[in-house]
Amino acid sequence: DAKTTQPNSMESNEEEPVHLPCNHSTISGTDYIHWYRQLPSQGPEYVIHGLTSNVNNRMASLAIAEDRKSSTLILHRATLRDAAVYYCILRDVGGSNYKLTFGKGTLLTVNP
Amino acid sequence: NAGVTQTPKFQVLKTGQSMTLQCAQDMNHEYMSWYRQDPGMGLRLIHYSVGAGITDQGEVPNGYNVSRSTTEDFPLRLLSAAPSQTSVYFCASRGSFLGRNTEAFFGQGTRLTVV
């Protein structure tokens, strides 16, 4: 499986933008980049995904490097509710194993 | 729309007891899976199913059994609970088995303690 590398933790202030980086230097040409987040005491929830182009949705934006070896999840205005662990995941569709491989993610702290 | 529902939310078992963690989804998703999450670690895949009657092992399957008799339900059975199975368990579902870019939906988790 192609692996991802994320900082263990990041800190932000409320209502400021947050850029969460992810390195995936061994990504294959057909791997999608997914982001999930896990709020305290909850199950993970989907945030956004992309393949090559930058993507936007109501929750966040995903900026993907031209060589696809890194990506950045952008929260445009962090709120206290955005405090969570954010996981950058490459979607493994090899063989019959359609799993999501979670690393340790980035713990985002949002200060009021 | 309830999404993915897990029961119970909390459970304490004695070593050697058996129990079943329930997972149900109402989105007609083909793909369902069970993960466990231990402190300081990410989620690890236990078992998964790509449709009714089809299951397969994930990366940590030992001590757990699954079956998938309907599209909606995917129970996880602990045959003889051990303290090492103390963890938080998450069930997930996703549509379109052949789809590469569909989002997964997770339940709220079952916190299991084995004493």
Interface residues (C-beta under 8 A of the other chain):
Chain A: T30 Y32 H34 Y36 S41 Q42 G43 P44 E45 Y46 H49 L51 Y87 R91 V93 S96 N97 Y98 K99 L100 T101 F102 G103 K104 G105
Chain B: V4 Y31 S33 Y35 G40 M41 G42 L43 R44 L45 Y48 V50 D56 G58 F90 A92 R94 F97 R100 N101 E103 A104 F105 F106 G107 Q108 G109
